[in-house]
Amino acid sequence: MKDLYQEILDQHIAPGQMFETKDVVNENGVTFKEYINLPDSLRGYLDFALAHAEKECLVYEDERYTYKEVFEKSAQTSNALIKAGIKKGDRVAICMQNNPEFVYSYFGIVGIGAVCVPLNSWWVPSEVIYGLEHSDAKLLIADSKRLQGLETLTNVTKIVTSYTPDSSFTSFDEFISKHDKTFPEVEIGRDDPATIYYTSGSTGKPKGVLSSQKAVLATMFSWACFSSVMNQVEAQSNPDAAAIVSSESVILHCVPLFHVTGSHAGLLMSVLVGRKIVMMKKWDAGLALKLIEQEKVTDITGVPTQTWELLNHPERLNYDLSSLKTLAAGGAPRPAEHVKKLDAEFEARPAIGYGLSETNALGALGGGDEYVNHPDSTGRVVPPVTEIKIIDEDWNELPEGEVGEVAIKSLGNMIGYWKNPEATKECMSDDGWFRSGDLGKFEGPFLYILDRVKDIVIRGGENIACPEVEGAIYEQEDILEACVFGIPDERLGEILCAAIYLREDSKLSIDELQSFLSTKLASFKIPVNIKHYKNKLPRVGSGKFDKPNLRDQFIKKFIT
């Protein structure tokens, strides 16, 4: 007997419906499910913007732009790029803080079939140079801060944003101002390359994730399908349930556009449904509260820390946050205690997403009652073109409940790592599956992410899942951030450590925290070394904690 979820999903993907699928066979003989109504390219996808032409699209500080204005500025960028000698397939990089010109650049690049390379704006010059040289970028659009230190790069055309003027470079306004406001005619196909996103670099040199047009597009259609299905499921028990995303939504865009959460969940998804985007240059919880009230924000999509900071902000109760409907997060698991508190303190419902740059963020999603009732889960596999299974080292599928590596097969999967066939072969099977490097399990339809495969701490033969320990630490109300990991130990192999960031007024001592944990965890799971950080814990570009950096700091402090 079909459950309600499957019954509603079947209606959405039935013949003649928006999300109808068909089986397609790629050049390697692998069968994938593909949307029949999927646009041929991101250029075609941008035409959705004209369906909401006069609707407000982008709010940035004191600037406001309609969808038509964003479309026209993006078209001007496309024409300017062609004038600058950029052709279909050429790599064009962006490196700047969030602002409207990032949006125009992104759309302008993909609008002519060039490959967009969003570089981490937190990188130092040597890292930016690495990304530019590795991707063979012909042109860079950046802010003045990111252009400093790149003087030796003479084979890359450099455009500076109008928000950070520098007379040494052509400004973005000057670059596009005299060009036509309609997109040029360029033949672009579904299988053509679209983007290169760089991995966080948490395991070595950043790898360039090369994705096709259809892979990026598949994410938008999949999220839209899942949103509609889950809204109808939720409505059975809650008639006032809000869609995860809709044309009436207003999103607070508070994550960098150089990450797939920012570009896909925040930007591209908005184009499909006509959602207003309130863009923040950088995260500030106090400013976020002000913007939520001012712009009647309905959706937030960020990292878990951001919604937690909203919850704990001393001025929160002074603002009208009643417009909020969804508090979504990705990039890292949200502790169960956080989920419960968010649901209790806000009218909005918490939501969680799981995906990787290699899958264009497609993976699993959870929200509403299902997420609140299964707060340790990252939700259901996003239908209908994505499959997830749990495997052992030899790619054998494991039964429900057993812990193994998460493998994903999806239309959203990358083509491969740019100029790195060896790394591609290590993680991609011949039949289209991608090894995520994440440790997880299924319980019914719900996926649980337990840790990175290589980050399991094995103490004296006992396996310790770091999220379990982090979850216990977060139950202490003074903890704002916690990251758990292992460092080498001569006797035990590894010992458990924790980096923590406390409330500003907290007097919590390490001894008191360890005593608190002794009531929550077996003694071997309690971190031996704990360090209190006065500032937020370091993160990599994806928003995840920078465990290798923290681990090195602890080794220097406690071993050497």
WOWOCOR-V588663 format. One record per pair of residues at least 24 apart in sequence whose ideal C-beta (glycine too) atoms are under 10 Angstrom apart, sorted by the first residue. I is the first residue (numbers start at 0). J is the second residue. Records with the same first field share a line. If there is no record, write none. Layout:
# WOWOCOR-V588663
I->J / J
This chain:
# WOWOCOR-V588663
2->232 / 444
3->228 / 231 / 232 / 235 / 236
4->228 / 229 / 231 / 232 / 369 / 379 / 382 / 444
5->228 / 382 / 444
6->228 / 231 / 232
7->227 / 228 / 229 / 230 / 231 / 232 / 234 / 235
8->224 / 225 / 227 / 228 / 229 / 231 / 232 / 379 / 382 / 383
9->228 / 382 / 383
10->227 / 228 / 231
11->223 / 224 / 225 / 227 / 228 / 231 / 382 / 383
12->224 / 228 / 382 / 383 / 384
16->224
17->220 / 223 / 224 / 227
18->220 / 221 / 223 / 224 / 225 / 227 / 228 / 382 / 383 / 384
19->383
20->220 / 224 / 382 / 383 / 384 / 410
23->189 / 213 / 410
25->190 / 410 / 431
26->190
27->429 / 430 / 431
28->429 / 430 / 431
29->408 / 428 / 429 / 430 / 431 / 432
30->408 / 430 / 431
31->213 / 217 / 384 / 385 / 386 / 408 / 409 / 410 / 411 / 412 / 431
32->217 / 382 / 383 / 384 / 385 / 386 / 408 / 409 / 410
33->189 / 213 / 216 / 217 / 220 / 384 / 410
34->213 / 216 / 217 / 219 / 220 / 221 / 224 / 383 / 384 / 410
36->220
37->189 / 212 / 213 / 216 / 217 / 219 / 220 / 384 / 410
38->187 / 189 / 212 / 213 / 216 / 219 / 220
39->186 / 187 / 188 / 189 / 190 / 191 / 212 / 213 / 216
40->109 / 110 / 112 / 185 / 186 / 187 / 188 / 189 / 191 / 193 / 211 / 212 / 213 / 215 / 216
41->105 / 106 / 108 / 109 / 110 / 112 / 115 / 187 / 191 / 193 / 194 / 212 / 213 / 215 / 216 / 219 / 267 / 270
42->73 / 74 / 77 / 106 / 109 / 110 / 111 / 112 / 182 / 183 / 184 / 185 / 186 / 187 / 193 / 212
43->110 / 187 / 189 / 212 / 216
44->106 / 109 / 110 / 212 / 215 / 216 / 219 / 220 / 267 / 270 / 271
45->69 / 70 / 73 / 74 / 77 / 106 / 107 / 109 / 110 / 182 / 267 / 270
46->70 / 182 / 270
47->219 / 267 / 269 / 270 / 271 / 272 / 273
48->73 / 106 / 269 / 270 / 271 / 273
50->246 / 270 / 271 / 272 / 273
51->246 / 269 / 270 / 271 / 272 / 273 / 274 / 275
52->273
54->246 / 273 / 274 / 275
55->249 / 273 / 274 / 275 / 276 / 277 / 294
56->99 / 102 / 269 / 270 / 273 / 274 / 275 / 276
57->98 / 99 / 102 / 103 / 252 / 266 / 269 / 275 / 276 / 277 / 278
58->99 / 249 / 251 / 252 / 275 / 276 / 277 / 278 / 290 / 293 / 294 / 296
59->97 / 98 / 99 / 100 / 101 / 102 / 162 / 252 / 276 / 277 / 278 / 279 / 280
60->98 / 99 / 162 / 278 / 279 / 280
62->98 / 99 / 278
63->99 / 275
64->99 / 102 / 103 / 276
66->269 / 270 / 273 / 275
67->180
68->99 / 103 / 180
69->99 / 102 / 103 / 106 / 270 / 276
70->103 / 106 / 110 / 180 / 181 / 182 / 270
71->103 / 179 / 180 / 181 / 182
72->99 / 100 / 102 / 103 / 104 / 106 / 107 / 171 / 172 / 175 / 178 / 180
73->102 / 103 / 104 / 105 / 106 / 107 / 108 / 109 / 110 / 175 / 180 / 182
74->103 / 106 / 107 / 110 / 111 / 175 / 178 / 179 / 180 / 181 / 182 / 183
75->103 / 107 / 174 / 175 / 176 / 177 / 178 / 179 / 180 / 181 / 182
76->100 / 102 / 103 / 104 / 105 / 106 / 107 / 108 / 110 / 111 / 140 / 158 / 171 / 174 / 175 / 178 / 182
77->103 / 106 / 107 / 108 / 109 / 110 / 111 / 112 / 113 / 175 / 178 / 179 / 181 / 182 / 183 / 185
78->107 / 110 / 111 / 175 / 177 / 178 / 179 / 180 / 181 / 182 / 183
79->103 / 104 / 107 / 138 / 158 / 169 / 171 / 173 / 174 / 175 / 176 / 177 / 178 / 179
80->104 / 107 / 108 / 110 / 111 / 113 / 137 / 138 / 140 / 156 / 158 / 174 / 175 / 178 / 183
81->107 / 111 / 113 / 178 / 183 / 185
82->174 / 175 / 177 / 178
83->137 / 138 / 156 / 158 / 169 / 174
84->137 / 138 / 156
85->111 / 112 / 113 / 137 / 138 / 156
86->111 / 112 / 113 / 137 / 185
87->111 / 112 / 113 / 114 / 185 / 186 / 187 / 191 / 192
88->112 / 113 / 114 / 187 / 191 / 192
89->113 / 114 / 135 / 136 / 137 / 138
90->114 / 115 / 116 / 131 / 133 / 134 / 135 / 136 / 137 / 138 / 139 / 192 / 194 / 195 / 207 / 209 / 417
91->115 / 116 / 134 / 136 / 137 / 138 / 139 / 140 / 155 / 156 / 158
92->116 / 117 / 118 / 127 / 130 / 131 / 134 / 135 / 136 / 137 / 138 / 139 / 140 / 141 / 145 / 155 / 157 / 195 / 257
93->117 / 118 / 120 / 136 / 138 / 139 / 140 / 141 / 142 / 145 / 158 / 160 / 256 / 257 / 262
94->118 / 119 / 120 / 121 / 122 / 126 / 127 / 130 / 131 / 136 / 139 / 140 / 141 / 142 / 144 / 145 / 146 / 149 / 160 / 257
95->120 / 139 / 140 / 141 / 142 / 143 / 144 / 145 / 146 / 159 / 160 / 162 / 163 / 171 / 255 / 256 / 257 / 280
96->120 / 121 / 142 / 144 / 145 / 160 / 162 / 163 / 255 / 256 / 257 / 279 / 280 / 281
97->252 / 253 / 254 / 255 / 256 / 257 / 261 / 265 / 266 / 278 / 279 / 280 / 281 / 282
98->142 / 160 / 161 / 162 / 163 / 171 / 256 / 278 / 280
99->160 / 161 / 162 / 171 / 276 / 278
100->140 / 142 / 158 / 159 / 160 / 161 / 162 / 163 / 170 / 171 / 172 / 174 / 175
101->140 / 141 / 142 / 160 / 162 / 171 / 255 / 256 / 257 / 261 / 262 / 266 / 278
102->252 / 256 / 262 / 266 / 270 / 276 / 278
103->140 / 171 / 175
104->138 / 140 / 141 / 158 / 160 / 171 / 174 / 175 / 256
105->140 / 194 / 256 / 257 / 262 / 266 / 267
106->182 / 266 / 267 / 270
107->140 / 174 / 175 / 178 / 182
108->138 / 140 / 193 / 194
109->187 / 191 / 192 / 193 / 194 / 212 / 215 / 267
110->182 / 183 / 185 / 187
111->182 / 183 / 184 / 185 / 187
112->183 / 185 / 186 / 187 / 188 / 191 / 192 / 193 / 212
113->137 / 138 / 185 / 187 / 191 / 192 / 193
114->191 / 192 / 193 / 194 / 195 / 207 / 209 / 210 / 417
115->192 / 193 / 194 / 195 / 196 / 210 / 215 / 262
116->194 / 195 / 196 / 197 / 207 / 209 / 257 / 417
117->194 / 195 / 196 / 197 / 255 / 256 / 257 / 258 / 259 / 261 / 262 / 540
118->145 / 195 / 196 / 197 / 205 / 257 / 540
119->145 / 196 / 197 / 198 / 199 / 200 / 205 / 255 / 257 / 258 / 539 / 540 / 541
120->144 / 145 / 255 / 256 / 257 / 281 / 540
121->145 / 255 / 257 / 538 / 539 / 540
122->197 / 200 / 205 / 257 / 540
123->148
124->148 / 149 / 150 / 151 / 152
126->197 / 200 / 204 / 205 / 540
127->152
128->152 / 155
129->197 / 200 / 204 / 205
130->195 / 197 / 205 / 207
131->155 / 157
133->195 / 197 / 204 / 205 / 206 / 207 / 417 / 418 / 419
134->195 / 197 / 207 / 209 / 417 / 418
135->195 / 417 / 418
136->195
138->174
139->168
140->168 / 169 / 171 / 174
141->165 / 168 / 171
142->171
143->167 / 168
162->280
187->212
188->212 / 213
189->213 / 214 / 216 / 217 / 410
190->214 / 414
192->414 / 417
193->359 / 414
194->259 / 262 / 263 / 356 / 359 / 413
195->356 / 413 / 414 / 416 / 417 / 418
196->257 / 258 / 259 / 262 / 263 / 355 / 356 / 357 / 359 / 360 / 413 / 417 / 540 / 541
197->257 / 258 / 356 / 417 / 540 / 541
198->355 / 356 / 357 / 416 / 422 / 539 / 540 / 541
199->258 / 330 / 356 / 538 / 539 / 540 / 541 / 542 / 543 / 545 / 547
200->539 / 540 / 541 / 545 / 547
201->436 / 451 / 454 / 538 / 539 / 540 / 541 / 543 / 544 / 545 / 546 / 547 / 548
202->436 / 451 / 453 / 546 / 547
203->422 / 547
204->419 / 422
205->539 / 540
206->356 / 357 / 413 / 415 / 416 / 417 / 418 / 419 / 422 / 423 / 426
207->356 / 413 / 415 / 416 / 417 / 418 / 419 / 422
208->259 / 355 / 356 / 357 / 358 / 359 / 412 / 413 / 414 / 415 / 416 / 417 / 419 / 423
209->357 / 413 / 414 / 415 / 416 / 417 / 418 / 419 / 423
210->259 / 356 / 357 / 358 / 359 / 411 / 412 / 413 / 414 / 415
211->359 / 410 / 411 / 412 / 413 / 414
213->359 / 384 / 410 / 411
214->357 / 358 / 359 / 361 / 409 / 410 / 411 / 412 / 413 / 414
215->259 / 262 / 263 / 267 / 359 / 360 / 361 / 411
216->267 / 271 / 359 / 410 / 411
217->358 / 359 / 361 / 381 / 384 / 385 / 409 / 410 / 411 / 412
218->259 / 262 / 263 / 264 / 267 / 268 / 354 / 358 / 359 / 360 / 361 / 362 / 381 / 384 / 385 / 409 / 410 / 411
219->263 / 264 / 267 / 268 / 269 / 270 / 271 / 272 / 359 / 361 / 411
220->271 / 383 / 384 / 410 / 411
221->354 / 359 / 360 / 361 / 362 / 364 / 381 / 382 / 383 / 384 / 385 / 409 / 410 / 411
222->263 / 264 / 267 / 268 / 271 / 272 / 352 / 354 / 360 / 361 / 364 / 381
223->268 / 271 / 272
224->381 / 382 / 383 / 384
225->361 / 363 / 364 / 366 / 378 / 379 / 380 / 381 / 382 / 383 / 385
226->268 / 272 / 325 / 364 / 366 / 381
228->379 / 381 / 382 / 383
229->350 / 364 / 365 / 366 / 367 / 368 / 369 / 370 / 378 / 379
230->366 / 367
232->367 / 368 / 369
233->348 / 366 / 367 / 368 / 369
236->367 / 368
237->348 / 367 / 368
239->324
240->324 / 348 / 366 / 367 / 368
241->297 / 298 / 323 / 324 / 325 / 346 / 347 / 348 / 367
242->272 / 297 / 298 / 324 / 325
243->268 / 298 / 300 / 324 / 325 / 327 / 348 / 350 / 352 / 364 / 366 / 367
244->268 / 269 / 271 / 272 / 274 / 297 / 298 / 300 / 324 / 325 / 327
245->272 / 273 / 274 / 297 / 298 / 324
246->271 / 272 / 273 / 274 / 275
247->272 / 273 / 274 / 275 / 295 / 297 / 324
248->272 / 273 / 274 / 275 / 276 / 296 / 297 / 298 / 324 / 325
249->274 / 275 / 276 / 277 / 290 / 291 / 294 / 295 / 296 / 297 / 298 / 322 / 323 / 324
250->274 / 275 / 276 / 277 / 278 / 294 / 296 / 297 / 298 / 299 / 300 / 325 / 327
251->276 / 277 / 278 / 279 / 282 / 286 / 287 / 290 / 291 / 294 / 296 / 297 / 298 / 299 / 300 / 301 / 305 / 309 / 323
252->276 / 277 / 278 / 279 / 296 / 298 / 299 / 300 / 301
253->277 / 278 / 279 / 280 / 281 / 282 / 283 / 284 / 286 / 287 / 290 / 296 / 299 / 300 / 301 / 302 / 305 / 306
254->279 / 282 / 299 / 300 / 301 / 302 / 305 / 328 / 329 / 330 / 541 / 542
255->280 / 281 / 282 / 540 / 541 / 542
257->540 / 541
258->302 / 329 / 330 / 356 / 360 / 539 / 540 / 541 / 542
259->329 / 330 / 354 / 355 / 356 / 357 / 358 / 359 / 360 / 361 / 411 / 541
260->300 / 301 / 302 / 327 / 328 / 329 / 330 / 352 / 354 / 356 / 360 / 541 / 542
261->300 / 301 / 542
262->359 / 360
263->300 / 354 / 356 / 359 / 360 / 361 / 411
264->298 / 300 / 301 / 327 / 329 / 352 / 354 / 360
265->298 / 299 / 300 / 301
267->359
268->298 / 300 / 360
269->298
274->298
282->308
283->308
284->308 / 309 / 310 / 311 / 312 / 313 / 314 / 315
285->309 / 312 / 313 / 314 / 315 / 318
287->312 / 318
288->312 / 314 / 315 / 316 / 317 / 318 / 319 / 320
289->314 / 317 / 318
290->318
291->315 / 318 / 319 / 320 / 321 / 322 / 323 / 347
292->317 / 318 / 319 / 320 / 321 / 322 / 323
293->318 / 319
294->322
295->319 / 321 / 322 / 323
296->320 / 322 / 323 / 324 / 325 / 347
297->322 / 323 / 324 / 325 / 347
298->322 / 323 / 324 / 325 / 326 / 327 / 347 / 350
299->323 / 324 / 325 / 326 / 327 / 328 / 347 / 350
300->325 / 326 / 327 / 328 / 329 / 350 / 352
301->326 / 327 / 328 / 329 / 330 / 542
302->328 / 329 / 330 / 331 / 333 / 538 / 541 / 542 / 543 / 544
303->327 / 328 / 329 / 330 / 331 / 332 / 333 / 334 / 337 / 338 / 341 / 349 / 351 / 473 / 480 / 542
304->328 / 330 / 331 / 333 / 337 / 479 / 480 / 500 / 535 / 536 / 538 / 542 / 544
305->542
306->333 / 337 / 338 / 340 / 341 / 345 / 347 / 349 / 350
307->333 / 334 / 336 / 337 / 340 / 341 / 473 / 478 / 479 / 480
308->479 / 480 / 535
309->341 / 344 / 345
310->337 / 340 / 341 / 343 / 344 / 345
311->340 / 344 / 476 / 479 / 502
313->502 / 503 / 504
315->344 / 345
316->344
320->344 / 345 / 346 / 347
321->345 / 346 / 347
322->346 / 347
323->347 / 348
324->348 / 350
325->349 / 350 / 366 / 367
326->350 / 351 / 366
327->351 / 352 / 364 / 365 / 366 / 370
328->352 / 542
329->353 / 354 / 360 / 362 / 364 / 377 / 541 / 542
330->354 / 355 / 360 / 538 / 539 / 540 / 541 / 542 / 543 / 544
331->448 / 466 / 469 / 482 / 538 / 541 / 542 / 543 / 544
332->374 / 375 / 376 / 377 / 447 / 448 / 449 / 450 / 465 / 466 / 469 / 470 / 543
333->365 / 370 / 374 / 375 / 377 / 470 / 473
334->374 / 375 / 466 / 469 / 470 / 471 / 472 / 473 / 474 / 478 / 481
335->371 / 373 / 374 / 375 / 376 / 466 / 470 / 473 / 474
336->374 / 470 / 471 / 472 / 473 / 474 / 475 / 476 / 478
337->374 / 470 / 473 / 474
338->365 / 370 / 371 / 372 / 373 / 374 / 375 / 376
339->371 / 374
340->473 / 476
341->371 / 374
342->367 / 368 / 370 / 371 / 374
343->371
349->374
350->378
351->376 / 377 / 378 / 448
352->377 / 378 / 381
353->377 / 378 / 380 / 381 / 387 / 405 / 407 / 435 / 437 / 439 / 446 / 447 / 448
354->381 / 385 / 407 / 409 / 411 / 435
355->405 / 407 / 411 / 412 / 413 / 433 / 435 / 436 / 437 / 541
356->413 / 540 / 541
357->407 / 409 / 411 / 412 / 413 / 415 / 416 / 423 / 426 / 427 / 433 / 434 / 435 / 436
358->385 / 387 / 407 / 408 / 409 / 410 / 411 / 412 / 413 / 433 / 435
359->409 / 410 / 411 / 412 / 413
360->411
361->385 / 387 / 407 / 409 / 410 / 411 / 412
362->387 / 405 / 407 / 409 / 411 / 435 / 437 / 446 / 448
363->387 / 405 / 407 / 439 / 444 / 445 / 446 / 447 / 448
364->446
365->445 / 446
369->444 / 445
370->445
372->445
373->442 / 443 / 444 / 445 / 446 / 447
374->470
375->442 / 445 / 447 / 448 / 449 / 466 / 467 / 470
376->439 / 440 / 441 / 442 / 443 / 444 / 445 / 446 / 447 / 448
377->405 / 437 / 439 / 445 / 446 / 447 / 448
378->444 / 445 / 446 / 447
379->443 / 444 / 445 / 446
380->407 / 409 / 441 / 444 / 445 / 446
381->409 / 411
383->410
384->408 / 409 / 410 / 411
385->409 / 410 / 411 / 412
386->431 / 432
387->432 / 435 / 439 / 441 / 446
388->432 / 441
389->438 / 439 / 440 / 441 / 446 / 447
390->428 / 432 / 434 / 435
392->434 / 452
394->428 / 430 / 432 / 434
396->432
397->440 / 441
398->440 / 441
399->440 / 441 / 442 / 443 / 444
400->440 / 441 / 442 / 443 / 447
401->440 / 441
402->438 / 439 / 440 / 441 / 447 / 449 / 450 / 455 / 462 / 464
403->438 / 439 / 440 / 441 / 449 / 452
404->434 / 435 / 436 / 437 / 438 / 439 / 451 / 452
405->433 / 434 / 435 / 436 / 437 / 438 / 439 / 440 / 441 / 446 / 447 / 448 / 449 / 452
406->432 / 433 / 434 / 435 / 437 / 439
407->431 / 432 / 433 / 434 / 435 / 437
408->432 / 433
409->433
438->462 / 464 / 465 / 466
450->483 / 484
451->484 / 543 / 546
453->546
454->483 / 484 / 485 / 546 / 547 / 550
455->485 / 493
456->483 / 484 / 485 / 486 / 491 / 492 / 493 / 494 / 495 / 496 / 523 / 524 / 526
457->485 / 491 / 492 / 493
458->485 / 488 / 491 / 492 / 493 / 494 / 495 / 523 / 524 / 527
459->488 / 490 / 491 / 492 / 493 / 494 / 523
460->491 / 492 / 523
461->491 / 492 / 493 / 521 / 523 / 524
463->493 / 494 / 495 / 520 / 521 / 523 / 524 / 525 / 526
464->524
465->495 / 497 / 524 / 526 / 546
467->519 / 520 / 524
468->495 / 497 / 516 / 519 / 520 / 524 / 525 / 526
469->497 / 499 / 526 / 544
470->519 / 520
471->515 / 516 / 518 / 519 / 520 / 524 / 525
472->497 / 499 / 512 / 515 / 516 / 519 / 520 / 525 / 526 / 529
473->499
474->515 / 516 / 518 / 519
475->499 / 501 / 505 / 507 / 511 / 512 / 515 / 516 / 519
476->502 / 505 / 507
477->501 / 502 / 504 / 505 / 506 / 507 / 511 / 512 / 515
478->502 / 505 / 507 / 512 / 515
479->503 / 505 / 535 / 536
480->532 / 534 / 535 / 536 / 538 / 544
481->512 / 526 / 529 / 536 / 544
482->532 / 536 / 537 / 538 / 543 / 544 / 545 / 546 / 549 / 550
483->524 / 526 / 529 / 544 / 546 / 549
484->526 / 544 / 546 / 547 / 549 / 550 / 553
485->526 / 527 / 546 / 550 / 553
486->527 / 528 / 549 / 550 / 551 / 552 / 553 / 554 / 555 / 556 / 557 / 558
487->550 / 554 / 558
488->527 / 557 / 558
489->558
491->523 / 527
494->523 / 526 / 527 / 528 / 553 / 557 / 558
495->520 / 523 / 524 / 525 / 526 / 527 / 528 / 529
496->526 / 527 / 528 / 529 / 530 / 549 / 550 / 552 / 553 / 554 / 556 / 557
497->525 / 526 / 527 / 528 / 529 / 530 / 531 / 549 / 553
498->526 / 528 / 529 / 530 / 531 / 532 / 536 / 537 / 544 / 545 / 546 / 548 / 549 / 550 / 552 / 553
499->526 / 529 / 530 / 531 / 532 / 536
500->531 / 532 / 533 / 534 / 535 / 536
501->531 / 532 / 533
503->533
505->531
507->531
527->557
528->553 / 556 / 557 / 558
529->553
530->556 / 557
